[in-house]
Amino acid sequence: MSSNIVNSKGIHVGIVNGEAIFDLTGKKLYDFKGINIYRLSGELVGHLSEGRGSEKRLDRSTDKLFPGHAN
């Protein structure tokens, strides 16, 4: 099951599908385990809200993970 990721301003910036996070073009950006976001190299870089359903929110500190949408 996939979930949409929205930034702190409510803008759709990515998709969680299983244990991976993709940008809106389908490019894999991060690994995802639990609520933790990891670079593909394994480095922990942030967290997603534990919200249920089809939408997960970034907080302001993790908006930078999707820099093209940080305005």
CHARMM-style PDB file with segment names, atoms N, HN, CA, C and O in Angstrom:
ATOM      1  N   MET     1       0.839  -1.179   0.000  1.00  0.00      PROA
ATOM      2  CA  MET     1       0.000   0.000   0.000  1.00  0.00      PROA
ATOM      3  C   MET     1       0.884   1.243   0.000  1.00  0.00      PROA
ATOM      4  O   MET     1       1.892   1.281   0.707  1.00  0.00      PROA
ATOM      5  N   SER     2       0.529   2.242  -0.769  1.00  0.00      PROA
ATOM      6  HN  SER     2      -0.289   2.211  -1.343  1.00  0.00      PROA
ATOM      7  CA  SER     2       1.323   3.455  -0.825  1.00  0.00      PROA
ATOM      8  C   SER     2       0.631   4.595  -0.086  1.00  0.00      PROA
ATOM      9  O   SER     2      -0.588   4.599   0.085  1.00  0.00      PROA
ATOM     10  N   SER     3       1.439   5.560   0.348  1.00  0.00      PROA
ATOM     11  HN  SER     3       2.429   5.556   0.209  1.00  0.00      PROA
ATOM     12  CA  SER     3       0.953   6.745   1.047  1.00  0.00      PROA
ATOM     13  C   SER     3       1.592   7.966   0.422  1.00  0.00      PROA
ATOM     14  O   SER     3       2.744   7.925  -0.011  1.00  0.00      PROA
ATOM     15  N   ASN     4       0.842   9.049   0.378  1.00  0.00      PROA
ATOM     16  HN  ASN     4      -0.094   9.082   0.730  1.00  0.00      PROA
ATOM     17  CA  ASN     4       1.382  10.314  -0.087  1.00  0.00      PROA
ATOM     18  C   ASN     4       2.150  10.980   1.045  1.00  0.00      PROA
ATOM     19  O   ASN     4       1.804  10.833   2.217  1.00  0.00      PROA
ATOM     20  N   ILE     5       3.202  11.715   0.680  1.00  0.00      PROA
ATOM     21  HN  ILE     5       3.483  11.833  -0.272  1.00  0.00      PROA
ATOM     22  CA  ILE     5       3.950  12.507   1.643  1.00  0.00      PROA
ATOM     23  C   ILE     5       3.678  13.970   1.318  1.00  0.00      PROA
ATOM     24  O   ILE     5       3.818  14.396   0.172  1.00  0.00      PROA
ATOM     25  N   VAL     6       3.289  14.736   2.333  1.00  0.00      PROA
ATOM     26  HN  VAL     6       3.175  14.391   3.265  1.00  0.00      PROA
ATOM     27  CA  VAL     6       3.086  16.171   2.167  1.00  0.00      PROA
ATOM     28  C   VAL     6       4.041  16.902   3.096  1.00  0.00      PROA
ATOM     29  O   VAL     6       4.344  16.425   4.190  1.00  0.00      PROA
ATOM     30  N   ASN     7       4.515  18.065   2.653  1.00  0.00      PROA
ATOM     31  HN  ASN     7       4.269  18.452   1.765  1.00  0.00      PROA
ATOM     32  CA  ASN     7       5.435  18.827   3.495  1.00  0.00      PROA
ATOM     33  C   ASN     7       4.659  19.614   4.547  1.00  0.00      PROA
ATOM     34  O   ASN     7       3.440  19.480   4.650  1.00  0.00      PROA
ATOM     35  N   SER     8       5.356  20.426   5.322  1.00  0.00      PROA
ATOM     36  HN  SER     8       6.347  20.534   5.239  1.00  0.00      PROA
ATOM     37  CA  SER     8       4.722  21.153   6.422  1.00  0.00      PROA
ATOM     38  C   SER     8       3.709  22.180   5.939  1.00  0.00      PROA
ATOM     39  O   SER     8       2.891  22.659   6.724  1.00  0.00      PROA
ATOM     40  N   LYS     9       3.755  22.524   4.650  1.00  0.00      PROA
ATOM     41  HN  LYS     9       4.419  22.135   4.012  1.00  0.00      PROA
ATOM     42  CA  LYS     9       2.790  23.468   4.076  1.00  0.00      PROA
ATOM     43  C   LYS     9       1.640  22.760   3.375  1.00  0.00      PROA
ATOM     44  O   LYS     9       0.773  23.410   2.791  1.00  0.00      PROA
ATOM     45  N   GLY    10       1.629  21.435   3.428  1.00  0.00      PROA
ATOM     46  HN  GLY    10       2.333  20.907   3.902  1.00  0.00      PROA
ATOM     47  CA  GLY    10       0.546  20.673   2.821  1.00  0.00      PROA
ATOM     48  C   GLY    10       0.715  20.378   1.342  1.00  0.00      PROA
ATOM     49  O   GLY    10      -0.240  19.965   0.684  1.00  0.00      PROA
ATOM     50  N   ILE    11       1.924  20.585   0.802  1.00  0.00      PROA
ATOM     51  HN  ILE    11       2.699  20.921   1.337  1.00  0.00      PROA
ATOM     52  CA  ILE    11       2.207  20.334  -0.621  1.00  0.00      PROA
ATOM     53  C   ILE    11       2.670  18.892  -0.800  1.00  0.00      PROA
ATOM     54  O   ILE    11       3.564  18.429  -0.092  1.00  0.00      PROA
ATOM     55  N   HSD    12       2.060  18.188  -1.745  1.00  0.00      PROA
ATOM     56  HN  HSD    12       1.334  18.564  -2.320  1.00  0.00      PROA
ATOM     57  CA  HSD    12       2.418  16.797  -2.046  1.00  0.00      PROA
ATOM     58  C   HSD    12       3.827  16.765  -2.625  1.00  0.00      PROA
ATOM     59  O   HSD    12       4.082  17.378  -3.661  1.00  0.00      PROA
ATOM     60  N   VAL    13       4.749  16.051  -1.965  1.00  0.00      PROA
ATOM     61  HN  VAL    13       4.542  15.553  -1.123  1.00  0.00      PROA
ATOM     62  CA  VAL    13       6.147  16.042  -2.397  1.00  0.00      PROA
ATOM     63  C   VAL    13       6.715  14.664  -2.681  1.00  0.00      PROA
ATOM     64  O   VAL    13       7.786  14.560  -3.279  1.00  0.00      PROA
ATOM     65  N   GLY    14       6.030  13.599  -2.269  1.00  0.00      PROA
ATOM     66  HN  GLY    14       5.160  13.684  -1.784  1.00  0.00      PROA
ATOM     67  CA  GLY    14       6.574  12.270  -2.490  1.00  0.00      PROA
ATOM     68  C   GLY    14       5.568  11.179  -2.193  1.00  0.00      PROA
ATOM     69  O   GLY    14       4.416  11.439  -1.845  1.00  0.00      PROA
ATOM     70  N   ILE    15       6.042   9.934  -2.342  1.00  0.00      PROA
ATOM     71  HN  ILE    15       6.978   9.723  -2.624  1.00  0.00      PROA
ATOM     72  CA  ILE    15       5.189   8.765  -2.144  1.00  0.00      PROA
ATOM     73  C   ILE    15       5.974   7.707  -1.385  1.00  0.00      PROA
ATOM     74  O   ILE    15       7.127   7.426  -1.709  1.00  0.00      PROA
ATOM     75  N   VAL    16       5.343   7.122  -0.372  1.00  0.00      PROA
ATOM     76  HN  VAL    16       4.406   7.350  -0.108  1.00  0.00      PROA
ATOM     77  CA  VAL    16       5.902   5.958   0.319  1.00  0.00      PROA
ATOM     78  C   VAL    16       5.247   4.735  -0.294  1.00  0.00      PROA
ATOM     79  O   VAL    16       4.021   4.643  -0.361  1.00  0.00      PROA
ATOM     80  N   ASN    17       6.065   3.804  -0.738  1.00  0.00      PROA
ATOM     81  HN  ASN    17       7.060   3.879  -0.683  1.00  0.00      PROA
ATOM     82  CA  ASN    17       5.539   2.543  -1.269  1.00  0.00      PROA
ATOM     83  C   ASN    17       6.362   1.431  -0.635  1.00  0.00      PROA
ATOM     84  O   ASN    17       7.519   1.215  -0.996  1.00  0.00      PROA
ATOM     85  N   GLY    18       5.754   0.732   0.310  1.00  0.00      PROA
ATOM     86  HN  GLY    18       4.814   0.908   0.603  1.00  0.00      PROA
ATOM     87  CA  GLY    18       6.483  -0.308   1.028  1.00  0.00      PROA
ATOM     88  C   GLY    18       7.576   0.296   1.875  1.00  0.00      PROA
ATOM     89  O   GLY    18       7.303   1.141   2.728  1.00  0.00      PROA
ATOM     90  N   GLU    19       8.809  -0.121   1.655  1.00  0.00      PROA
ATOM     91  HN  GLU    19       9.030  -0.807   0.963  1.00  0.00      PROA
ATOM     92  CA  GLU    19       9.946   0.382   2.425  1.00  0.00      PROA
ATOM     93  C   GLU    19      10.799   1.347   1.614  1.00  0.00      PROA
ATOM     94  O   GLU    19      12.010   1.427   1.819  1.00  0.00      PROA
ATOM     95  N   ALA    20      10.169   2.086   0.687  1.00  0.00      PROA
ATOM     96  HN  ALA    20       9.185   2.020   0.521  1.00  0.00      PROA
ATOM     97  CA  ALA    20      10.891   3.045  -0.139  1.00  0.00      PROA
ATOM     98  C   ALA    20      10.092   4.339  -0.262  1.00  0.00      PROA
ATOM     99  O   ALA    20       8.862   4.339  -0.211  1.00  0.00      PROA
ATOM    100  N   ILE    21      10.828   5.445  -0.426  1.00  0.00      PROA
ATOM    101  HN  ILE    21      11.828   5.445  -0.468  1.00  0.00      PROA
ATOM    102  CA  ILE    21      10.220   6.745  -0.672  1.00  0.00      PROA
ATOM    103  C   ILE    21      10.668   7.213  -2.040  1.00  0.00      PROA
ATOM    104  O   ILE    21      11.855   7.186  -2.366  1.00  0.00      PROA
ATOM    105  N   PHE    22       9.700   7.644  -2.839  1.00  0.00      PROA
ATOM    106  HN  PHE    22       8.736   7.666  -2.575  1.00  0.00      PROA
ATOM    107  CA  PHE    22       9.934   8.080  -4.211  1.00  0.00      PROA
ATOM    108  C   PHE    22       9.534   9.539  -4.368  1.00  0.00      PROA
ATOM    109  O   PHE    22       8.646  10.032  -3.672  1.00  0.00      PROA
ATOM    110  N   ASP    23      10.209  10.231  -5.306  1.00  0.00      PROA
ATOM    111  HN  ASP    23      10.930   9.830  -5.871  1.00  0.00      PROA
ATOM    112  CA  ASP    23       9.738  11.570  -5.645  1.00  0.00      PROA
ATOM    113  C   ASP    23       8.525  11.438  -6.553  1.00  0.00      PROA
ATOM    114  O   ASP    23       8.093  10.324  -6.851  1.00  0.00      PROA
ATOM    115  N   LEU    24       7.979  12.545  -6.991  1.00  0.00      PROA
ATOM    116  HN  LEU    24       8.330  13.450  -6.749  1.00  0.00      PROA
ATOM    117  CA  LEU    24       6.750  12.506  -7.788  1.00  0.00      PROA
ATOM    118  C   LEU    24       6.966  12.000  -9.204  1.00  0.00      PROA
ATOM    119  O   LEU    24       5.998  11.734  -9.918  1.00  0.00      PROA
ATOM    120  N   THR    25       8.233  11.862  -9.628  1.00  0.00      PROA
ATOM    121  HN  THR    25       9.019  12.078  -9.048  1.00  0.00      PROA
ATOM    122  CA  THR    25       8.517  11.305 -10.954  1.00  0.00      PROA
ATOM    123  C   THR    25       8.756   9.800 -10.895  1.00  0.00      PROA
ATOM    124  O   THR    25       8.919   9.154 -11.930  1.00  0.00      PROA
ATOM    125  N   GLY    26       8.776   9.234  -9.666  1.00  0.00      PROA
ATOM    126  HN  GLY    26       8.643   9.759  -8.826  1.00  0.00      PROA
ATOM    127  CA  GLY    26       8.985   7.799  -9.515  1.00  0.00      PROA
ATOM    128  C   GLY    26      10.409   7.399  -9.188  1.00  0.00      PROA
ATOM    129  O   GLY    26      10.707   6.208  -9.099  1.00  0.00      PROA
ATOM    130  N   LYS    27      11.306   8.377  -9.004  1.00  0.00      PROA
ATOM    131  HN  LYS    27      11.064   9.344  -9.077  1.00  0.00      PROA
ATOM    132  CA  LYS    27      12.702   8.083  -8.665  1.00  0.00      PROA
ATOM    133  C   LYS    27      12.810   7.761  -7.173  1.00  0.00      PROA
ATOM    134  O   LYS    27      12.322   8.520  -6.335  1.00  0.00      PROA
ATOM    135  N   LYS    28      13.453   6.630  -6.840  1.00  0.00      PROA
ATOM    136  HN  LYS    28      13.850   6.013  -7.521  1.00  0.00      PROA
ATOM    137  CA  LYS    28      13.639   6.251  -5.440  1.00  0.00      PROA
ATOM    138  C   LYS    28      14.642   7.197  -4.793  1.00  0.00      PROA
ATOM    139  O   LYS    28      15.760   7.364  -5.280  1.00  0.00      PROA
ATOM    140  N   LEU    29      14.224   7.816  -3.680  1.00  0.00      PROA
ATOM    141  HN  LEU    29      13.316   7.680  -3.284  1.00  0.00      PROA
ATOM    142  CA  LEU    29      15.075   8.768  -2.983  1.00  0.00      PROA
ATOM    143  C   LEU    29      15.611   8.241  -1.659  1.00  0.00      PROA
ATOM    144  O   LEU    29      16.771   8.472  -1.319  1.00  0.00      PROA
ATOM    145  N   TYR    30      14.767   7.532  -0.910  1.00  0.00      PROA
ATOM    146  HN  TYR    30      13.824   7.344  -1.186  1.00  0.00      PROA
ATOM    147  CA  TYR    30      15.096   7.122   0.450  1.00  0.00      PROA
ATOM    148  C   TYR    30      14.532   5.738   0.744  1.00  0.00      PROA
ATOM    149  O   TYR    30      13.611   5.264   0.077  1.00  0.00      PROA
ATOM    150  N   ASP    31      15.107   5.106   1.757  1.00  0.00      PROA
ATOM    151  HN  ASP    31      15.855   5.491   2.299  1.00  0.00      PROA
ATOM    152  CA  ASP    31      14.528   3.899   2.338  1.00  0.00      PROA
ATOM    153  C   ASP    31      13.680   4.340   3.522  1.00  0.00      PROA
ATOM    154  O   ASP    31      13.934   5.386   4.119  1.00  0.00      PROA
ATOM    155  N   PHE    32      12.674   3.544   3.862  1.00  0.00      PROA
ATOM    156  HN  PHE    32      12.467   2.695   3.377  1.00  0.00      PROA
ATOM    157  CA  PHE    32      11.734   3.904   4.913  1.00  0.00      PROA
ATOM    158  C   PHE    32      11.470   2.682   5.779  1.00  0.00      PROA
ATOM    159  O   PHE    32      11.049   1.637   5.283  1.00  0.00      PROA
ATOM    160  N   LYS    33      11.723   2.820   7.082  1.00  0.00      PROA
ATOM    161  HN  LYS    33      12.065   3.669   7.486  1.00  0.00      PROA
ATOM    162  CA  LYS    33      11.487   1.712   8.021  1.00  0.00      PROA
ATOM    163  C   LYS    33      10.825   2.275   9.265  1.00  0.00      PROA
ATOM    164  O   LYS    33      11.382   3.157   9.919  1.00  0.00      PROA
ATOM    165  N   GLY    34       9.633   1.773   9.601  1.00  0.00      PROA
ATOM    166  HN  GLY    34       9.181   1.057   9.070  1.00  0.00      PROA
ATOM    167  CA  GLY    34       8.889   2.319  10.735  1.00  0.00      PROA
ATOM    168  C   GLY    34       8.447   3.731  10.422  1.00  0.00      PROA
ATOM    169  O   GLY    34       7.625   3.943   9.531  1.00  0.00      PROA
ATOM    170  N   ILE    35       8.989   4.708  11.152  1.00  0.00      PROA
ATOM    171  HN  ILE    35       9.657   4.536  11.876  1.00  0.00      PROA
ATOM    172  CA  ILE    35       8.750   6.114  10.820  1.00  0.00      PROA
ATOM    173  C   ILE    35      10.042   6.797  10.371  1.00  0.00      PROA
ATOM    174  O   ILE    35      10.051   8.001  10.114  1.00  0.00      PROA
ATOM    175  N   ASN    36      11.127   6.036  10.278  1.00  0.00      PROA
ATOM    176  HN  ASN    36      11.120   5.058  10.487  1.00  0.00      PROA
ATOM    177  CA  ASN    36      12.445   6.586   9.976  1.00  0.00      PROA
ATOM    178  C   ASN    36      12.715   6.633   8.475  1.00  0.00      PROA
ATOM    179  O   ASN    36      12.358   5.721   7.730  1.00  0.00      PROA
ATOM    180  N   ILE    37      13.361   7.732   8.052  1.00  0.00      PROA
ATOM    181  HN  ILE    37      13.651   8.473   8.658  1.00  0.00      PROA
ATOM    182  CA  ILE    37      13.764   7.928   6.663  1.00  0.00      PROA
ATOM    183  C   ILE    37      15.283   7.815   6.600  1.00  0.00      PROA
ATOM    184  O   ILE    37      15.996   8.472   7.360  1.00  0.00      PROA
ATOM    185  N   TYR    38      15.771   6.979   5.692  1.00  0.00      PROA
ATOM    186  HN  TYR    38      15.193   6.445   5.075  1.00  0.00      PROA
ATOM    187  CA  TYR    38      17.206   6.745   5.534  1.00  0.00      PROA
ATOM    188  C   TYR    38      17.641   7.060   4.107  1.00  0.00      PROA
ATOM    189  O   TYR    38      16.925   6.768   3.150  1.00  0.00      PROA
ATOM    190  N   ARG    39      18.828   7.663   3.976  1.00  0.00      PROA
ATOM    191  HN  ARG    39      19.410   7.900   4.754  1.00  0.00      PROA
ATOM    192  CA  ARG    39      19.441   7.778   2.642  1.00  0.00      PROA
ATOM    193  C   ARG    39      19.676   6.362   2.136  1.00  0.00      PROA
ATOM    194  O   ARG    39      19.696   5.416   2.923  1.00  0.00      PROA
ATOM    195  N   LEU    40      19.850   6.214   0.853  1.00  0.00      PROA
ATOM    196  HN  LEU    40      19.834   6.982   0.214  1.00  0.00      PROA
ATOM    197  CA  LEU    40      20.098   4.892   0.280  1.00  0.00      PROA
ATOM    198  C   LEU    40      21.401   4.295   0.807  1.00  0.00      PROA
ATOM    199  O   LEU    40      21.607   3.083   0.734  1.00  0.00      PROA
ATOM    200  N   SER    41      22.282   5.150   1.338  1.00  0.00      PROA
ATOM    201  HN  SER    41      22.115   6.134   1.397  1.00  0.00      PROA
ATOM    202  CA  SER    41      23.535   4.682   1.939  1.00  0.00      PROA
ATOM    203  C   SER    41      23.335   4.132   3.348  1.00  0.00      PROA
ATOM    204  O   SER    41      24.259   3.550   3.917  1.00  0.00      PROA
ATOM    205  N   GLY    42      22.139   4.307   3.923  1.00  0.00      PROA
ATOM    206  HN  GLY    42      21.388   4.780   3.461  1.00  0.00      PROA
ATOM    207  CA  GLY    42      21.851   3.802   5.250  1.00  0.00      PROA
ATOM    208  C   GLY    42      21.838   4.847   6.348  1.00  0.00      PROA
ATOM    209  O   GLY    42      21.508   4.526   7.490  1.00  0.00      PROA
ATOM    210  N   GLU    43      22.190   6.094   6.038  1.00  0.00      PROA
ATOM    211  HN  GLU    43      22.458   6.355   5.111  1.00  0.00      PROA
ATOM    212  CA  GLU    43      22.229   7.164   7.035  1.00  0.00      PROA
ATOM    213  C   GLU    43      20.812   7.638   7.382  1.00  0.00      PROA
ATOM    214  O   GLU    43      20.022   7.948   6.490  1.00  0.00      PROA
ATOM    215  N   LEU    44      20.497   7.693   8.674  1.00  0.00      PROA
ATOM    216  HN  LEU    44      21.139   7.442   9.399  1.00  0.00      PROA
ATOM    217  CA  LEU    44      19.209   8.203   9.136  1.00  0.00      PROA
ATOM    218  C   LEU    44      19.152   9.707   8.875  1.00  0.00      PROA
ATOM    219  O   LEU    44      20.052  10.442   9.283  1.00  0.00      PROA
ATOM    220  N   VAL    45      18.094  10.171   8.193  1.00  0.00      PROA
ATOM    221  HN  VAL    45      17.363   9.574   7.862  1.00  0.00      PROA
ATOM    222  CA  VAL    45      17.995  11.595   7.861  1.00  0.00      PROA
ATOM    223  C   VAL    45      16.719  12.264   8.342  1.00  0.00      PROA
ATOM    224  O   VAL    45      16.619  13.489   8.278  1.00  0.00      PROA
ATOM    225  N   GLY    46      15.744  11.509   8.821  1.00  0.00      PROA
ATOM    226  HN  GLY    46      15.826  10.514   8.873  1.00  0.00      PROA
ATOM    227  CA  GLY    46      14.524  12.147   9.291  1.00  0.00      PROA
ATOM    228  C   GLY    46      13.457  11.150   9.669  1.00  0.00      PROA
ATOM    229  O   GLY    46      13.689   9.943   9.726  1.00  0.00      PROA
ATOM    230  N   HSD    47      12.270  11.695   9.929  1.00  0.00      PROA
ATOM    231  HN  HSD    47      12.082  12.676   9.883  1.00  0.00      PROA
ATOM    232  CA  HSD    47      11.129  10.895  10.356  1.00  0.00      PROA
ATOM    233  C   HSD    47       9.866  11.403   9.682  1.00  0.00      PROA
ATOM    234  O   HSD    47       9.772  12.577   9.325  1.00  0.00      PROA
ATOM    235  N   LEU    48       8.909  10.523   9.511  1.00  0.00      PROA
ATOM    236  HN  LEU    48       8.985   9.569   9.801  1.00  0.00      PROA
ATOM    237  CA  LEU    48       7.577  10.903   9.058  1.00  0.00      PROA
ATOM    238  C   LEU    48       6.620  10.777  10.223  1.00  0.00      PROA
ATOM    239  O   LEU    48       6.865  10.025  11.166  1.00  0.00      PROA
ATOM    240  N   SER    49       5.537  11.514  10.150  1.00  0.00      PROA
ATOM    241  HN  SER    49       5.338  12.125   9.384  1.00  0.00      PROA
ATOM    242  CA  SER    49       4.511  11.385  11.183  1.00  0.00      PROA
ATOM    243  C   SER    49       3.960   9.968  11.166  1.00  0.00      PROA
ATOM    244  O   SER    49       4.033   9.278  10.149  1.00  0.00      PROA
ATOM    245  N   GLU    50       3.418   9.545  12.274  1.00  0.00      PROA
ATOM    246  HN  GLU    50       3.358  10.106  13.100  1.00  0.00      PROA
ATOM    247  CA  GLU    50       2.846   8.201  12.363  1.00  0.00      PROA
ATOM    248  C   GLU    50       1.393   8.192  11.911  1.00  0.00      PROA
ATOM    249  O   GLU    50       0.662   7.248  12.212  1.00  0.00      PROA
ATOM    250  N   GLY    51       0.968   9.210  11.204  1.00  0.00      PROA
ATOM    251  HN  GLY    51       1.562   9.976  10.959  1.00  0.00      PROA
ATOM    252  CA  GLY    51      -0.412   9.295  10.766  1.00  0.00      PROA
ATOM    253  C   GLY    51      -0.860   8.073   9.987  1.00  0.00      PROA
ATOM    254  O   GLY    51      -0.097   7.510   9.202  1.00  0.00      PROA
ATOM    255  N   ARG    52      -2.041   7.687  10.198  1.00  0.00      PROA
ATOM    256  HN  ARG    52      -2.661   8.145  10.836  1.00  0.00      PROA
ATOM    257  CA  ARG    52      -2.605   6.529   9.511  1.00  0.00      PROA
ATOM    258  C   ARG    52      -3.279   6.998   8.231  1.00  0.00      PROA
ATOM    259  O   ARG    52      -3.576   8.181   8.064  1.00  0.00      PROA
ATOM    260  N   GLY    53      -3.512   6.063   7.343  1.00  0.00      PROA
ATOM    261  HN  GLY    53      -3.271   5.102   7.479  1.00  0.00      PROA
ATOM    262  CA  GLY    53      -4.203   6.399   6.111  1.00  0.00      PROA
ATOM    263  C   GLY    53      -3.250   6.658   4.977  1.00  0.00      PROA
ATOM    264  O   GLY    53      -2.114   6.184   4.983  1.00  0.00      PROA
ATOM    265  N   SER    54      -3.712   7.410   4.003  1.00  0.00      PROA
ATOM    266  HN  SER    54      -4.635   7.795   3.998  1.00  0.00      PROA
ATOM    267  CA  SER    54      -2.953   7.572   2.770  1.00  0.00      PROA
ATOM    268  C   SER    54      -2.088   8.824   2.747  1.00  0.00      PROA
ATOM    269  O   SER    54      -1.541   9.150   1.693  1.00  0.00      PROA
ATOM    270  N   GLU    55      -1.938   9.541   3.858  1.00  0.00      PROA
ATOM    271  HN  GLU    55      -2.382   9.276   4.714  1.00  0.00      PROA
ATOM    272  CA  GLU    55      -1.125  10.754   3.874  1.00  0.00      PROA
ATOM    273  C   GLU    55      -0.207  10.779   5.076  1.00  0.00      PROA
ATOM    274  O   GLU    55      -0.631  10.541   6.207  1.00  0.00      PROA
ATOM    275  N   LYS    56       1.076  11.076   4.815  1.00  0.00      PROA
ATOM    276  HN  LYS    56       1.421  11.269   3.896  1.00  0.00      PROA
ATOM    277  CA  LYS    56       2.067  11.217   5.874  1.00  0.00      PROA
ATOM    278  C   LYS    56       2.655  12.610   5.761  1.00  0.00      PROA
ATOM    279  O   LYS    56       2.896  13.101   4.658  1.00  0.00      PROA
ATOM    280  N   ARG    57       2.887  13.246   6.900  1.00  0.00      PROA
ATOM    281  HN  ARG    57       2.691  12.846   7.795  1.00  0.00      PROA
ATOM    282  CA  ARG    57       3.377  14.622   6.917  1.00  0.00      PROA
ATOM    283  C   ARG    57       4.835  14.717   7.343  1.00  0.00      PROA
ATOM    284  O   ARG    57       5.299  14.002   8.231  1.00  0.00      PROA
ATOM    285  N   LEU    58       5.539  15.626   6.679  1.00  0.00      PROA
ATOM    286  HN  LEU    58       5.163  16.207   5.958  1.00  0.00      PROA
ATOM    287  CA  LEU    58       6.878  16.016   7.100  1.00  0.00      PROA
ATOM    288  C   LEU    58       6.734  17.183   8.068  1.00  0.00      PROA
ATOM    289  O   LEU    58       5.800  17.976   7.949  1.00  0.00      PROA
ATOM    290  N   ASP    59       7.647  17.294   9.019  1.00  0.00      PROA
ATOM    291  HN  ASP    59       8.406  16.650   9.116  1.00  0.00      PROA
ATOM    292  CA  ASP    59       7.662  18.522   9.804  1.00  0.00      PROA
ATOM    293  C   ASP    59       8.662  19.473   9.149  1.00  0.00      PROA
ATOM    294  O   ASP    59       9.364  19.085   8.216  1.00  0.00      PROA
ATOM    295  N   ARG    60       8.731  20.709   9.629  1.00  0.00      PROA
ATOM    296  HN  ARG    60       8.160  21.024  10.388  1.00  0.00      PROA
ATOM    297  CA  ARG    60       9.584  21.712   8.980  1.00  0.00      PROA
ATOM    298  C   ARG    60      11.038  21.271   8.888  1.00  0.00      PROA
ATOM    299  O   ARG    60      11.719  21.586   7.913  1.00  0.00      PROA
ATOM    300  N   SER    61      11.520  20.548   9.891  1.00  0.00      PROA
ATOM    301  HN  SER    61      10.967  20.292  10.684  1.00  0.00      PROA
ATOM    302  CA  SER    61      12.930  20.136   9.883  1.00  0.00      PROA
ATOM    303  C   SER    61      13.238  19.099   8.802  1.00  0.00      PROA
ATOM    304  O   SER    61      14.390  18.974   8.386  1.00  0.00      PROA
ATOM    305  N   THR    62      12.242  18.361   8.345  1.00  0.00      PROA
ATOM    306  HN  THR    62      11.306  18.462   8.683  1.00  0.00      PROA
ATOM    307  CA  THR    62      12.483  17.362   7.304  1.00  0.00      PROA
ATOM    308  C   THR    62      11.991  17.806   5.924  1.00  0.00      PROA
ATOM    309  O   THR    62      12.137  17.064   4.953  1.00  0.00      PROA
ATOM    310  N   ASP    63      11.409  19.010   5.826  1.00  0.00      PROA
ATOM    311  HN  ASP    63      11.291  19.612   6.616  1.00  0.00      PROA
ATOM    312  CA  ASP    63      11.039  19.550   4.514  1.00  0.00      PROA
ATOM    313  C   ASP    63      12.236  19.581   3.570  1.00  0.00      PROA
ATOM    314  O   ASP    63      12.080  19.427   2.359  1.00  0.00      PROA
ATOM    315  N   LYS    64      13.434  19.782   4.124  1.00  0.00      PROA
ATOM    316  HN  LYS    64      13.561  19.907   5.108  1.00  0.00      PROA
ATOM    317  CA  LYS    64      14.651  19.889   3.308  1.00  0.00      PROA
ATOM    318  C   LYS    64      14.958  18.610   2.526  1.00  0.00      PROA
ATOM    319  O   LYS    64      15.761  18.640   1.593  1.00  0.00      PROA
ATOM    320  N   LEU    65      14.333  17.494   2.889  1.00  0.00      PROA
ATOM    321  HN  LEU    65      13.681  17.470   3.646  1.00  0.00      PROA
ATOM    322  CA  LEU    65      14.562  16.249   2.164  1.00  0.00      PROA
ATOM    323  C   LEU    65      13.973  16.300   0.756  1.00  0.00      PROA
ATOM    324  O   LEU    65      14.326  15.490  -0.101  1.00  0.00      PROA
ATOM    325  N   PHE    66      13.086  17.244   0.528  1.00  0.00      PROA
ATOM    326  HN  PHE    66      12.800  17.902   1.224  1.00  0.00      PROA
ATOM    327  CA  PHE    66      12.453  17.447  -0.781  1.00  0.00      PROA
ATOM    328  C   PHE    66      12.642  18.916  -1.166  1.00  0.00      PROA
ATOM    329  O   PHE    66      11.669  19.670  -1.193  1.00  0.00      PROA
ATOM    330  N   PRO    67      13.893  19.342  -1.468  1.00  0.00      PROA
ATOM    331  CA  PRO    67      14.226  20.758  -1.607  1.00  0.00      PROA
ATOM    332  C   PRO    67      13.491  21.488  -2.730  1.00  0.00      PROA
ATOM    333  O   PRO    67      13.314  22.704  -2.643  1.00  0.00      PROA
ATOM    334  N   GLY    68      13.071  20.810  -3.749  1.00  0.00      PROA
ATOM    335  HN  GLY    68      13.215  19.823  -3.819  1.00  0.00      PROA
ATOM    336  CA  GLY    68      12.358  21.492  -4.830  1.00  0.00      PROA
ATOM    337  C   GLY    68      11.000  21.987  -4.422  1.00  0.00      PROA
ATOM    338  O   GLY    68      10.351  22.708  -5.179  1.00  0.00      PROA
ATOM    339  N   HSD    69      10.546  21.611  -3.223  1.00  0.00      PROA
ATOM    340  HN  HSD    69      11.073  21.025  -2.608  1.00  0.00      PROA
ATOM    341  CA  HSD    69       9.202  21.959  -2.769  1.00  0.00      PROA
ATOM    342  C   HSD    69       9.230  22.683  -1.435  1.00  0.00      PROA
ATOM    343  O   HSD    69       8.210  22.735  -0.749  1.00  0.00      PROA
ATOM    344  N   ALA    70      10.368  23.243  -1.047  1.00  0.00      PROA
ATOM    345  HN  ALA    70      11.197  23.201  -1.604  1.00  0.00      PROA
ATOM    346  CA  ALA    70      10.497  23.838   0.290  1.00  0.00      PROA
ATOM    347  C   ALA    70      10.038  25.283   0.371  1.00  0.00      PROA
ATOM    348  O   ALA    70      10.113  25.874   1.448  1.00  0.00      PROA
ATOM    349  N   ASN    71       9.565  25.879  -0.716  1.00  0.00      PROA
ATOM    350  HN  ASN    71       9.503  25.399  -1.591  1.00  0.00      PROA
ATOM    351  CA  ASN    71       9.199  27.292  -0.665  1.00  0.00      PROA
ATOM    352  C   ASN    71       8.071  27.556   0.239  1.00  0.00      PROA
ATOM    353  OT1 ASN    71       7.652  28.704   0.384  1.00  0.00      PROA
TER     354      ASN     71
END
